[in-house]
Amino acid sequence: MSLRDRIAGSQVWKSVFRHGPPTDRRNRTQAILSNLYLHMHPVSVRKQGLALSYTWCMGGATFFLFLVEVVTGVLLMFYYRPTLEHAYNDVLALRDVATLGVLRELHRWAAHAMVIAVMLHMYRVFLTGSYKPPREFNWVVGVLLLVLTLLLSFTGYLLPWDQLAVWAITVGSNMARATPILGLEGPGADLLTLGDGVRLITPGSDAMYVMLGGRSVGEAALNRFYVLHCVAIPLAASLLIMVHFWRVRKDGGISGPL
Amino acid sequence: MAKRPSVQEILEAARRGTSIPAQGEPPAPAASAPPTPPASTQPTPTPGPDGPRPRLSLQEKLDKAEAERAARVAAREAGAAPAEATESGKPSIREKLELARAAHPIRDVAPREAESKAEEAEDAPPAPAAPSKAMSLKDKLAAARAGGPVAAKPDAPAETPAAPGPKKALSLAEKLAAARAGGAVAKEPPASTEAPASPDADAPKKALSLAEKLAAARGTAPKPSGPKAEAAAAADREPPSAEVAGTREVAEALRDAGARKAQEAAGRPSGPAPAGPRAPYSPESRPEPAAIETPPGSRLQLDRRGLLVFVSWTFIAWTALAAALAMLSWMMVRFLFPNAEAEPPSTVKVGRPLDYEPGEVSERFKDRWGFWVVRDVDDQGRDVIYALQTYCTHLGCPPTWLAGERKFKCPCHGSGFYKDGVNFEGPAPRPLERYKIGLADDGQIVVDKAQTFRKDLDQWSDPDSYLAV
């Protein structure tokens, strides 16, 4: 009995892998279906689904980049402190002091690449008409994911807490002030008025104020963006990614003709 | 070509189909044993098989196979040093093949001894091959006869007497081979056809015919003949080997590369195979020995292919991926070890010795640094300054200095310590600890929290644990 057989025949191994060696079709199928991570991928795929020239694999690339962001982001969180005192210095220290100083750059590059990949993915889906019924709902989910991707970039942009970050977020958050109805300077803000000129939308209650946790970009905004960037938005994105993938399977597989 | 596998298949089918015990003619099979490997291995044995096949009965085939196996085992046990046998076995075949091609003329003309000697002299590498084969033959023969193990080397002299016999036997084998295989084999027979006339030859011929046919079917014709024709006669190895080579060359040239590759991949020197190790009957077990015997010309290809296996892009890609992941994992672990600490330094200057009154317990550094600076007279009457750690030795709470009661009192469980830090009440098991203390160049007292001194370990006598005023 070889060592390999002994390992493959042990209870520990069998408790994890419920199937035999993938030497025949049944076991190969089992290897996919009985694995939480692999079962997301169909056991069989249309040839067209594998054609790089057809799918561009941009959806997969986006997901991969998302995973890169998760891994590098978690590592960055070990050192980064979202406070006015430490934020900027911690970012510098991550580059200059910590081992693996390229980590933050990886996080940043992957973020840029992810936005690009999402765009290309949408473009491909559009060109191949893969947004058409019955996939229209998944297109909507995809659009939401696009928004979340952009929001991740936006919130992450503030965290280095340098001049570029502060003023970029200042400009960006000022746009929230133009939100219809909910923005102080947005159209329809006057509609939310009680009685004679008691406005509900004020500089201390409009969309921008909620977003920044204050009237200007300060420590409250930094902490708020940090939580959004590291917890809230990734959670939402993960949820939508699951829905997105699930719908891909349920709607007929990867971009094959229906 | 299409018929290649047929022999093998027939034999296997015969085995499966009938459960007849295989005990034919042990001696004959013994001789044939060595050659068997080629036949067994790949689905493409030799081109020659066509003729002989039909003639063999199932029983015969079974007997043959059984005998071969027995012979192999016997040969092994007979004492042919396993290492020698195995190692020599493989090269021997190749060398024989080479000899067969390059040394035909020599063989034809010269008597057996002369041949062997000449070959040995001429081709250093090929010569050893002959001996090795000889060994296997001899061993087998010996096993068959139950005689003592014969030396494996080309002891031509010992067997010289048998020379006539073997020659005849050879000639027979050659003729048969020639008749059946034509082409490649045909060339060789003429050379060896010299003296079949002797009376002995006839008997061997008949006896051999079966074995030869079988062998021929597999491409190993010559050897079987040798053994059957009286052990002595059979002893002559070289002629048979040459012939074998002839047929084998063709057969092996036809073999597909797959087998070689597999063998190459297995990294087997091919030595073990010839020994005929497989005790069990399974047909699957036999293929390997055949794979071992690859024509010399194919070596280069083998190497290249083998190399390709390891230099393939897939291999490179996986290796690179594994290396990258391993490196990344290490870097991530390393990443978690801070290269810069946010903690305060472990040393702190607490002023000059004379800044402290005799008998004073200073709490200036308790909150931030975690120690009291105490100036007092110790057991030996010396005026000393020491730094007491503010952690109760019970569970680590910070005691309080009660100046009125002249003791440290822990608020958690009531432990009490004298001014020198020795516990006297409550659950505290031992005295408070001291930090290292000393004088800096500028005359200030320096307390180093990196080192502590415990009274219960007799460390308070250490000069670093106090500062004499």
Interface residues (C-beta under 8 A of the other chain):
Chain A: L75 F78 Y79 A93 V97 A98 T99 L100 L103
Chain B: M331 M332 R334 F335 L336 F337 P338 N339 A340
